Amino acid sequence: MDDYLSEKEQWEAVKSWLRENGLWIIAGIALGAVGLSGWRWWEAHADRVAVEASGQYEQLLNAFERGDRAQALVLLGRLQRDYSPSPYVDQGRLAAARVYVESGELDKASSELQAVTQHSKDPDLALLARLRLARVQIAQQKPDDALATLNGVEPGAFAPRYHEVRGDAYYAKGDKANALKEYRSARTLDIGGVTDTSLLDLKISDLVADASPVPSPAKAPAK
């Protein structure tokens, strides 16, 4: 009987606690359900936005391939306006920069590449954009700007390419000693073959040949 009364008392205590706190439990469950539903909605929304951005980017590339630059730039503008957080914006800018370089519009190429270096959330894309921007600046006869673009960042896997382009910048300045140093660093670091090693070897051999002292012509024996 004592056990029965004890269990009954426990149940009455539970019922009392539920009467006092049941509303909060129901509210917590409801909020949890809303949160889960909201998270699922956000995931679905993010997936849809990614698919739409990808489609816009594919259309942009197709337009460039067709030679319809006007349409491609319209699509790039839409990407920037409607899908600004998407990495496809950076990819679109890189594609536009390549087209500008091919048509000799180096100022426009530089502008697109600078935008990627400044705003990209992808560290690798930002590093790639810096590399291409430095090449454009060398072509613009701005080797000091190219060196400034490449300095002050950790290039990671891009290190061999960064050294090579630094060498190109020094060569453009007429500083063959530093150019040779950078080319040799690029060659040493390029274990995976990320550079054109045959071209890099040619650059090194040409500078080594230039640095070699020219032998004096032999004097004719005195008669």
C-alpha positions in Angstrom: 0.0 0.0 0.0 2.9 2.4 0.8 4.4 1.6 -2.5 1.1 2.4 -4.3 0.7 5.7 -2.5 4.3 6.6 -3.3 3.8 5.9 -7.1 0.4 7.8 -6.9 2.1 10.8 -5.3 4.9 10.7 -7.9 2.3 10.7 -10.7 0.4 13.6 -9.1 3.7 15.5 -8.9 4.4 14.9 -12.6 0.9 16.0 -13.6 1.3 19.2 -11.5 4.7 19.9 -13.2 3.2 19.3 -16.6 0.3 21.7 -15.8 2.9 24.4 -14.9 5.4 23.8 -17.6 3.5 22.1 -20.4 3.0 25.3 -22.4 6.7 25.9 -22.5 7.4 22.3 -23.6 4.9 22.7 -26.4 6.4 26.0 -27.4 9.9 24.5 -27.5 8.7 21.6 -29.7 7.0 24.0 -32.0 10.0 26.3 -32.2 12.2 23.3 -32.9 9.9 22.2 -35.7 9.9 25.7 -37.2 13.7 25.8 -37.0 14.1 22.5 -38.7 11.6 23.5 -41.4 13.5 26.8 -41.8 16.8 25.1 -42.2 15.5 22.7 -44.8 13.9 25.7 -46.7 17.3 27.5 -46.6 19.2 24.5 -47.8 16.7 24.1 -50.7 16.9 27.8 -51.5 20.7 27.7 -51.5 20.7 24.7 -53.8 18.3 26.5 -56.2 20.4 29.7 -56.2 23.6 27.7 -56.9 21.9 25.9 -59.8 20.7 29.2 -61.2 24.1 30.8 -60.9 25.7 27.8 -62.6 23.3 28.1 -65.5 24.0 31.8 -65.9 27.8 31.1 -65.9 27.4 28.3 -68.5 25.4 30.7 -70.7 28.1 33.4 -70.2 30.8 30.9 -71.4 28.8 29.9 -74.4 28.3 33.5 -75.4 32.0 34.2 -75.2 32.7 31.1 -77.3 30.2 32.3 -79.9 31.9 35.6 -80.0 28.8 37.4 -78.6 30.7 39.5 -76.1 27.8 41.9 -75.5 25.5 39.1 -74.4 28.3 37.6 -72.2 28.8 40.9 -70.4 25.1 41.2 -69.9 25.1 37.8 -68.2 28.1 38.7 -66.2 26.3 41.8 -64.9 23.3 39.6 -63.9 25.6 37.3 -62.0 27.1 40.2 -60.2 23.7 41.7 -59.4 21.6 38.6 -58.5 24.2 36.1 -57.3 27.0 38.2 -55.8 28.0 35.7 -53.1 28.4 33.0 -55.7 31.9 31.8 -56.8 30.6 31.9 -60.4 30.9 35.7 -60.3 34.7 35.3 -59.8 34.8 32.7 -62.6 32.9 35.0 -64.9 35.3 37.8 -64.2 38.2 35.6 -65.0 36.6 34.6 -68.2 35.9 38.2 -69.2 39.5 39.1 -68.3 40.8 36.4 -70.7 38.7 37.7 -73.5 39.9 41.3 -72.8 43.5 40.2 -72.9 43.0 38.4 -76.2 41.5 41.5 -77.7 44.3 43.7 -76.3 42.1 45.6 -73.9 44.5 45.3 -71.0 43.0 48.0 -68.8 39.6 46.2 -68.8 41.3 42.9 -68.1 43.2 44.5 -65.2 39.9 45.9 -63.7 38.2 42.5 -63.8 41.2 40.7 -62.2 41.6 43.3 -59.5 38.0 42.8 -58.6 38.6 39.1 -58.0 41.7 39.7 -56.0 39.9 42.2 -53.7 36.5 40.5 -53.3 36.8 36.8 -53.9 36.1 34.5 -50.9 38.0 31.7 -52.5 41.7 32.0 -51.6 42.9 30.0 -54.6 40.9 32.0 -57.1 42.3 35.2 -55.5 45.8 33.9 -55.9 45.2 32.9 -59.5 43.7 36.3 -60.3 46.8 38.0 -58.8 49.0 35.9 -61.0 47.1 36.8 -64.1 46.9 40.5 -63.0 50.7 40.6 -62.7 51.1 39.2 -66.2 48.8 41.9 -67.5 50.7 44.6 -65.7 54.0 43.3 -67.2 52.3 43.5 -70.7 51.3 47.1 -69.8 55.0 47.8 -69.1 54.3 48.2 -65.4 56.7 45.6 -63.9 56.9 47.4 -60.5 53.1 47.1 -60.2 53.4 43.4 -61.1 55.9 42.9 -58.3 53.7 44.7 -55.8 50.8 42.5 -56.9 52.7 39.3 -56.3 54.4 40.4 -53.0 52.8 40.2 -49.6 50.8 37.1 -50.1 51.5 33.4 -49.4 51.2 31.7 -52.8 51.0 28.1 -51.6 50.7 25.7 -54.5 51.1 28.6 -56.9 54.7 29.4 -55.6 56.5 28.1 -58.7 54.3 30.3 -61.0 54.7 33.3 -58.7 58.5 33.0 -58.8 58.4 32.7 -62.6 56.2 35.8 -63.1 58.4 37.7 -60.6 61.3 36.7 -62.8 59.5 38.0 -65.9 58.8 41.3 -64.0 62.5 41.7 -63.1 63.5 40.8 -66.6 61.2 43.6 -67.9 62.9 46.0 -65.5 66.3 44.9 -66.9 67.3 43.3 -63.6 68.6 40.1 -65.0 70.3 38.9 -61.8 67.1 38.9 -59.8 65.2 37.5 -62.8 67.6 34.5 -62.9 67.2 34.1 -59.2 63.5 33.9 -59.4 63.5 31.5 -62.4 65.8 29.2 -60.6 63.5 29.3 -57.5 60.6 28.5 -59.7 62.5 25.5 -61.3 63.5 24.2 -57.9 60.0 24.4 -56.4 58.2 23.0 -59.5 58.1 19.4 -58.4 54.6 18.8 -59.8 55.2 20.4 -63.2 52.8 23.3 -62.8 55.0 25.6 -65.0 56.2 25.1 -68.6 59.5 23.7 -67.5 61.0 23.7 -71.0 60.3 27.4 -71.4 61.6 28.0 -67.8 64.8 26.1 -68.6 65.2 28.2 -71.8 64.8 31.4 -69.7 67.4 30.2 -67.3 69.9 29.1 -69.9 69.6 32.4 -71.8 70.3 34.4 -68.7 73.2 32.2 -67.7 74.7 32.6 -71.1 74.3 36.4 -70.8 76.0 36.3 -67.5 79.0 34.3 -68.7 82.0 36.4 -69.4 82.9 36.7 -73.0 86.5 35.4 -73.6 89.0 37.9 -74.8 90.2 37.3 -78.3 93.6 35.7 -78.4 96.5 38.0 -79.1 98.5 37.3 -82.1 102.1 36.2 -81.3 104.6 39.0 -81.6 106.8 38.9 -84.6 
